[in-house]
């Protein structure tokens, strides 16, 4: 899953590989403050649009190809991947009146619950994640976020048409730079020389160009490009 932001425009692309073909979920829109405002969402299978949602003029047009309908869109309506980044930006707080869509239907969100913290291992290290559950209609979506890395999504699990999908973070790149779990202080080499601290005291990741705008630990809507490599299990 890749989150790209340029100015106030964003794009999220998630690719899930299954035995017979790949799913590609894509959404885009604008960022205002810490809120995502989508202009489109697409569920693409075998290279063709399976379902989509388009936003504009206070309305949403959605449905499977050839079965679309239009209705008023009051408040935010996000897909489950965009919702992950929205929750990252609001530190796990659910915006009022928000709904969720998979392109085929629109679901009310019954509530958001924090279910605790845990240690999560990826890329040869460990980091703390905060776990949440969100009610999507009659189903539950599970999210885990890594505060040390700007609340990036670490795990997403959900059910679609009776099939369970579990995505787990295995690698992370921010603006092309590979990032691994490290403590935010100077580690020691075997020769006992201090390595450069990759973080600022506020938790923002340093880059060769200096501080990357938008990588503040309190803000999940990163400027630039954040690429999360996930391993997917289908049940």
C-alpha angles and dihedrals in degrees: 000000000000126000113195125183126184115175106316094334122098137186130190121195122183123180120193118189118212127174098266103031145341130266116219117193116189132176136166144174140118137309121227115180104315096332130101116220109191125210096184146001127195134190105200122189126178088356094301130102108257097177136349146176127215125194130203143122093021092301138102125213111197146154143090118314108290093009102077128145135185129223140157115285112214113184127344120335113187137172116242094260093050088047088059091059092042090055089047090056094048096044093247096314117135115228113237116266095007120156134188133227136191091192091259100064142006117236133197115232109233098196148311121244130185109223100187143273131289143173113260125197124212138143093013097306144070135243136175118260130193114222126215139173125209125194111228106186104300094339133079127229117201122208133182123192131195110221093190089063101046093279094293113176110264099176135016124179128174144148124245122180091343095309120115119221121195119188121188127187113245102163141012135204126181115194089341094308117121111234124197133183108278133156112256094245136074111289121205127242121219087262087059093243116139117248119222113272107247092202138061121229089260092057098254117144117242121226132190088264092051127254112005108229112245098019093112112139090236094056123068095181095086123196112233122018128324114188117192115191110211134191111216128208120190121203 
